[in-house]
Structures are given as structure tokens and as C-alpha cells.
Amino acid sequence: MKVLIVGGAGYIGSHMVKHLIRAGKEVTVVDDLSSGYRDAVVAGAELIVGSIANAGLLDTLFAQQRFDVVMHFASFIQVGESVVKPAKYYANNVLATLTLLDAMLEAGVSRFIFSSTAAVYGDPSYIPIDEAHPKNPINPYGRTKWMVEQVLDDYDRAYGLKSVCLRYFNAAGADPEGELGERHVPETHLIPLVLQAASGRREQVSVFGTDYDTPDGTCIRDYIHVADLCEAHALAIDYLLAGGESARFNLGNGQGFSVQEVIDTARKVTGRNINVRYESRRAGDPARLVADSRLARQVLGWEPKRAALETIIADAWSWEQKWPWGPTV
Ligand code: UFG
């Protein structure tokens, strides 16, 4: 089985590449290294440095190699940036994705796995959020993901392109073997920031808002281990290869933890002091986001194995302690 992974040098993509290489699959990565790292692509995978906006590169690649499935991890992900630079998000997350889909159709590749997000739902009208929840994204980032999902529905109807969209809640953690992890620049995600404060790489971590309608006043999120995300993707490949219809699945643990609980757990796991600065709310943060992921469990047979917050934080902590991580940092 041969898989094309676009964005395979980034955080989640690189874990996916390793997962598939370990499972004996052939993997080709296309990544422009704008936020990925050459050394995050494990040995055994082929890396082509280039952009999915480059139709010529894609046509050549699809003419040379026959892929059973394409996986897309090459989107920009910063909600705040998407508000001030929407053009960047629509160009990459939507337009470049269309270029990729066109190249696939041209080459007769008909299976696609897409990294979507809980941001397609916007402010939740009920919790836990299932796949049928109304889609009202409240920022350009979420809208780009929802647009692609809708494009994929149309492409299935018109061209028979089968897709699985996986709506991640809060992806976190790192490769349990310590080889890979999160290295966003700038880092905006809570768990790595908390651990940078624990390691001393950062003086403190900010808590954005203490007056939410939650038990301790801080926001609640559903943190899901990157290794569990990869397993869900691998099951999605099996599902599509077995002839499965296009489908959309939430990926989360179904259990929410507050920002304060994350910090308290990180103090326990690391045994370190973590300085906290309590600040006002960050724009656009819903109080609670918790997934109902029963559909992925039922249809894909997915079972998160590293669900405990302690495990997620412990794996991310092993990775943080390896800083500076590699030759390209
Ligand atoms: N937070 C802090 N301090 C920080 C960073 C974050 O208090 O320094 C808080 C946020 O306000 C939020 C929680 O920690 O309440 C988690 O924040 P993250 O930035 O780690 O993650 P988000 O929930 O904002 O975003 C995630 C994904 C997005 C996706 C979104 C879906 O990273 O890609 O979920 O709504 F769009």
C-alpha cells in the first residue's frame, strides 16, 4: 500500500508518517517545510520538498507514482493569524487543497483523508459535540476547513472521490518513543506552553480568562493524544480501502479538562514549579469544547489508548526535555 502524505513534516503529519512506516507501508511526503522540519520525516519515507499549490509538481508526482490514498496535513492552523491574514488561509487551506484534489482526480486517485477541526462547529450549542452539530465556524481558519469539507461532499457526488474528514479536538502529546513532537513557531497551544514554563524555557504561562462559566472559571478542552489520532487515521485508511463511503468523524476523548487542571496535572507530572499569569479572555474562545466521538469508535473501531491527561502530558514532557530538538532548530 502506498500513501501520499502532504504536510508530513509537521506535527501530526510526521507522527502519521512514522506510524505508517512502522506498519510497513510505502510513504511519500510532500511538504514545503514552511512549518515542518526535514528531520521530522523518519527514515524510510521519501520527502519531496514542495508545495501542494504547485500543480506541475503534483502532476509529475502522480504520473510517476500510484497512490492508494492521499492524506492532507498541510494546512495553516493559527486561529488568531487567520483573522488578521485571511488571504493566507484561503489561499493555502482552500485553494491549494483544490489544486491537490484536481491533481488526484486527473490521476484517478479516489481516496482522501483530511485533517479537519472542532473549529467547524464554532460556539457549541450543546456538549458533547457530535458530528451532526450545526457548523458555524467563527473564524477564517474554521471556515476554510468547513469549505473543504463541503467541496469534498460535492466531489464525491460528482466524481466519486471518497473522503474521510477527521475533526480533531485538541491534539496534544508526542511520540511515546520520544523521537517526534510538537515544535510550532510560534507556539500557541496550551500544553507545550505550560511545559516550556516547567522546563524554564519560558518564564511563565498565561491563563486566558478565569471568568468562564466552568467550575474553576477557566476554559475546558478535550485533549487527544497524537498517537491516538494516528491510529484513527490508519483505521480510516482501512475503512476507505474496504470500500467505505465518505464519512466525517470527531476525534477526542470525550472528557474535558480545564486550563487550570492542565497546569495542575503538569505540575504533578513534571515535579516542577510552573509560574502562571492570569489574564483576560482571548478573543474567540468558547468556554467548553468536548467531543462525542462514538461514531469513530463504532464505525472505525477506534479506541484511544493514551487517553489519560497524565499520559498526554508525560509524553509531551519527554519531548520538551529534549529541547533543542534537532539540527534544523
Ligand atoms: N490557553 C491559555 N494560555 C495559553 C494558550 C492557551 O490559557 O497560553 C487556553 C486557551 O484560551 C484555550 C485552551 O488554553 O482555552 C486551549 O488553547 P489552545 O490554543 O491550545 O487550543 P484551542 O482550543 O484554542 O485550539 C484548538 C486547535 C485549533 C482548533 C481549535 C478548535 O489548536 O486548531 O482547537 O476550536 F481550531
Residues whose N, C-alpha, C, O or C-beta is under 5 A from the ligand:
A	BS01	UFG	I77 T117 A118 A119 F169 N170 T188 H189 L190 L193 S206 V207 F208 C219 R221 V259 R282 D285
